[in-house]
């Protein structure tokens, strides 16, 4: 009987350690996800949007302005997900 109790205690302790490790991994995953989202937002806002704005100001034909507006709308849609 005592052996069974000790065995259960060991298993319980092991499960607690595993649970703690999983919590740490989940927290790190959430941090990585947040960092990735921030990087994507930064890249979209700083690397694409300014050039798209300049392109729209550059005397495009109506057809090309329409394409630029579609690109901007699609980028905004992507960014809004973050």
C-alpha angles and dihedrals in degrees: 000000000000091000091054091051092050090047090051091048091052092048091047091051091049091051091050090052091048090048091051091049091050091050090052091049092049092050091050090048091054091048091050091049091051091048092050092050091050091050092050092049091048093048093048094046098042104030105036111021098059092052092046089052091051090048091053090052094049100090100265123179117257090258093052092044087055090053090049091051090050090051091049092048092050092048090050089051091052093046093048090062089067 
